[in-house]
Amino acid sequence: MTRQPIPLADRRLDLAFIGFFLVNLGFITYVVDFEQIAIPDVTSFTYPLWPPARMVDVIHWYGRNFDPLLIARPPFWKATVWLDALFFGPYYAAAIYAFWKGRDWIRLPTIIYATMLFTNVVMILSEEAWGVNASPRLAVVAALNLPWFLMPVALIAKMWSSEHPFTRDVPQAAAGAI
């Protein structure tokens, strides 16, 4: 027996994961989070080359109106931002490829990533609910963070259920014909 990727059309949930990774790679990690690296203090800054000034203004507006934690940027928050930029960003690029092509090697990195992301989100939402920088609009912030709470659970469930989440056994003769 040999293994063959299951067609993406037969893995419809993986399309949701790919979409999630694309949003994170193209917007959350290298726009929203990068803004927090480029501008460590929102009270005194000049606009960086990246992200664009309009995006910086939107991020700061959101923080001032909904998410004071984003404006406060305490050390644990900065640590999650750096983890996102240095580790999650490259993971998203690899995961987009692996989920699209059906590559089983992404299984263990996905379990590690999803566990880390779930932990980060629990810590962040705990601060948003009960911390010094609690959100005045917790329901909005929690709803906006819900995908980052649920997707890790779904990813772990997918990866935990099979040693080969993207491939299936095919007889040797059938594999050669493909």
ABEGO torsion letter per residue (X at the ends): XBBBBBBAAABAAAAAAAAAAAAAAAAAAAAAAAAAAABABAABBBBBAOBBAAAAAAAAAAAAAABAAAAAGBAAAAAAAAAAAAAAAAAAAAAAAAAAAGBAAAAAAAAAAAAAAAAAAAAAAAAAAABAABBABAAAAAAAAAAAAAAAAAAAAAAAABABAABBBBBAAAAAAX
